[in-house]
Amino acid sequence: LFSGKMFLMIRTPDADEGVIKPSENPIVTYFRGKQRRFEFQWQFKLKKIPQGDVFFCAELDEPVHFGVIQRALTNTALKFVKKMNQGFSYYISESHDSASYLSFPVSTSMDRFTATKPGQPLPELGREIVENKDTMKERKKGKKIDWNLDDVYTMSLWSAYLDWVDWQLMNFPGVPKLAVTSVAGVQPIKLTLYTTPGMSDSVAGKDLKRNINFSIEVSNAIKSTLGKDAKEWIAAGDKQEQIATPAIQLPELDLDEKSSDIADIGMPETFDEDLEDSDSDGDTSDDEEEDIDVEEIDEVLDTNVDSAVAYLRSGSPVSLRESLGSFLSIGGGYAVLQSSPTNSIIIEKVHAKKKFAKSANSEQKLLSIIRSGDVVRVKLVDASTKGMRYLTLHRGWWLRWSSSRPQK
């Protein structure tokens, strides 16, 4: 339908700082003095005239499940959006039969829209888009856009109600800040431009026939997961990488217990996210003492432990994967599966009291190796705060990342 460019600007915390640095990012400067949390700009030329109306849409592939409070707050926010945007329609789905969406007619919902004639200078993306006030007023009242194949169209959309960095809804009258995860869960948001052949913007519903001309998924690296389109794109890239990368044969080490492709990780049965750190650092007073003769493996450790790529050392950063499928990550504070690793995972061995027949150097080397049956802690480095979170059991069922280290 069209070809052109898209420019995404997301407000970051530096835009709210009082001191203006001489060498600061121009996008930070752009957002200063404005309430908007983001601005998306497009500049394009049509390949053919759109059939029907053109809509901008935010949608969710997975169904949503509201509590009583979330439903009331969401309905209040949606009524406010409908009041402020002529032609706005929405559908909230609680089943897999259809997707949830918020739909805005391009003609009335875009904050700025301009048509540049051939030979005239184009508006610069990343800067304020200027539109004639009278033309904008008519457009906002519902005047149709007279599309043609000669002009270059530039449009921008912004909002003060969605913070992509903190992944929350905000600034709605009478509604407190609301985490996107409390409404949509950990799924990403898909943004689309679509046309409705032969239908007007007054016709909307879950069965509306659409021709999708543009689609992009937006997610938060910490609080949401990747969507279907992103997973397919990554899988295609992985497939090409596997074709281009030859297989590497790892050397075998002469130890009694060898690691496999998928490590067996022993987890404590009574993890609690509310437990405080203890002086014992995970040790318990009733640990059984174990006599270990390290003489037979000491020589192997001296010669091979530094290059033991097939073994896992305590404190090593790893990627935990479900067989050959998704990777363990974080979404809304909970342990979730994603198609690619987005956080650093660290496996830390919980040391029991042991008696050693050799030197302290041998003891240190042995304790650094994680073997089958060892009890470990799983830690995640939070990309936003650089702090540590521990994998814990929440309410006896859910896996959750907690800032408190498990005591047992």
Disulfide bonds with the S-S distance in Angstrom:
none
